Amino acid sequence: MENIIIEFSKANKIGRMKVKTFVQAVIEQYRRDNPAKGAAGRPVSEKTVVLRNSVVSAVETLQKRGEKATTETIAGVIGNINKVYLCNALNWAEKAGKIQRIGRDESKQGKGRKPVLWSLKG
């Protein structure tokens, strides 16, 4: 950017500071008129909203019963659901601050990873 300003100021015999001030004002005005769009992706479907709400309520239900809230038990409360959609909803709820990971279920026997335990946040 500096090189462009220097070349322009030499070619047009204008002071560098004046050109630099002008360019900064133009950039600032452009940013004010065209704010960043952010993470505006595809809108969330109604089905996804329902699933997200049901995941949070399933964790709450399991806590009230005194049961462990793992992916499998949450799926059992919700009903027939694809595990990928369930994990996406759990990750969303965690990022939104509605639930939190509280550890792993060490009581599970066998090979593989121990399932994550979920709890309501707060």
Secondary structure, DSSP 8 states (H G I E B T S, - for coil): -HHHHHHHHHHHT--HHHHHHHHHHHHHHHHHHS----S--S---HHHHHHHHHHHHHHHHHHHHT----HHHHHHHH-S--HHHHHHHHHHHHHTTSEEEEEE-TT--SSS---EEEEE--
